[in-house]
Amino acid sequence: MLTYHNYKPHTSQHVAENVLNREFQSDYKAMKVLLTNIAEFKYVTNSKTYLIAILDYGDNKIVVFKLSHNNNALVSNTVIQIKDLIMPTKTLLHSDRGFQYTPHFFKKFVEDHQITQSMSRVGKCIDNGPMENFYGIIKEEMYQLKTYETFKGLKNDVKQYIEFYNTKHVTLK
């Protein structure tokens, strides 16, 4: 017999327009367009963790990332790492409309650092295509090749893979 989970949809506190609107151009300068999202990774038998990464679309590099529980702290502890990297009034930060990107603290961070916020339309993962592509690549090239027995082993491989991705991986925009 199948068991179904009833998930309560969350009410977004703050949403933004899709300013980026799939304009994935190859001539963006570094730190002009940042893309972010969260992906689930499993380890052991029933344990899971979440990877948030922020991709600098201009450089096609992951500028910051964190592996942890999926909650608002995951996002706040990650975005705070870009505060000294962004260019006020020039940096655009694009995400989906997940609950992690819609609370008051995220809106305040965006306003305080004069970031242009952009969000994908509901149910349109292609609106954040390059970020989705990164997660597809890491899962294909690293994660699916092995079974993880510990969080520490998964975390170490994610860190090593992102270093590889940023320095040696050949990707096309």
N, C-alpha and C positions, 0 to 999 in steps of 0.2 A: 504494500500500500504506500502510495506517495504521500509525503508530508509537505505541506506548503507553509511558507512563512508569510505572515501578514506584516508588511512593513508600513509604518506610518510615514506618509510623505511629510517632509518638513516644510514649514512656511519660511520662505526666504525673507530675511530682514532687509537686505539691500542687494539689488541687482543692477547691472550696468548693461548698456547697449552693446551690440556686437560691433564695436568700432573697427576692429581689424578686418572683419567681413571677408575672410579668406584671401586677403591680399598678401600672399606669401611671395614677396619679391626677393630676388637674389642680391639686391644692392643695399639692404639695410645695414647701417653702421652698428658696431658693437654697442650693446646696452640700449638700443633704440626700441626693439621689440623683444619682450620676454614672454615666454609661454610656460605655463605650469599646469600640472595635473597630478593625480595620485593613482597609483596602481597597487593592487594586492599581490602579495607573495606568500606562499605557504611554506611551512617547514615543519619537521617532525610529522606527526599524524594529523592532528587537528589544530595546529597553531598557525596563526597568520599575522603578518605585519604589513605595513603600508609604506611605500616609497613615494615621497614627494620630491620632485625635481623641478628646477627652474632652468629652462633652456634659453640661452641667448641666441635668438634666431639669426642675428647678424654674423656671429662667429660660429654658429652651429656647435656650441659647447654647453655642457651643463655647468652653470656657475655656482649653484649650491644644491644640496640634496640632504634628505634626512630619512631615516628608516625608523618607524615607531608605530604606536597605536594610531588608529584613524580617529582623530578628534581635532578640536580647534587648536590645541597646543601644537600639534604637528605642523600646522600651517604657520601659526604665529612664530614658532621657534625657527622656522625656515626663512620666512620672508624678512625677518629682522636682520638676517645675514646679508641681505642685498642693500640695506639702507645707505651704505657708503659707496656703493657701486652705481646706483641709479643716477640719471641725469634729470633733476627736477624739471618739470614741464615738457620734457622731451621723451621720457621713457613711457612706453605703453606696456601694461601687464595684462595678458590675456589668460583666462581660465574658463572652466565650465561653470555651471551654476550650482555646484555641489554645496552642501551645507557648510563646508569648511571655508568657502570663499564669500559667504553672504552675511556673516555676523558684523556687529558694530565695530569690533576691534579691527577687522580687515578694512572696512570703509575708512576708519580713522587713520590707519596706516597709509592708505592710498592718498587721503587728503593731506595728511601731515607732510608727506614726502613728494607731493605734487606730481603723482603718477597718473597717467591716463589709464583708467580701468576699462577693460573690454571683457565681455563674457560671451561664450558660445550660446547659440539658441538652444532651447530645450530639445534634447534628443538628436542633436546634430553634432556627433563627435568629429565629423570632417571639418567643422569650424576650427578645430584645434589639431589639424592633421599632422603637422611636424612633431608635435609633442606625443601624439598617439603613435606615430611612427617610431620615435625613440623607444617607447615602452615595448613595441613589437620587436624591435631589434634586440634589446637587452634580454627579453624573455626567450627569443629564438637562439641567440648566440651564447648566452650564459646560463640562464635559469633552467631551461628545459633539458640541459645536458646532464643535470645531476639532481640527486635527491638530497635535500638539506635536513640534517638531523639536529642542528642547533641554530639559534638566532645568530650567534657569533660567526659561524661559518658563512651564513647567508650575507650578513653585513659586510664581512671581509671581502667576499666575492663581488658584491655590488660596488664597493669602494674601488677595488682593482679594475672592475669593468669600466666604471665611469672614467677613471684615469686613462685607460686604454682608448675609450671612445673619444675623449677630448684630445688625445695626442696622436693616435695612430689609425683610428678607424677612418676609412675612406667612405664618406657619405656625399650624396648629391642632393642639392636642394631642388 
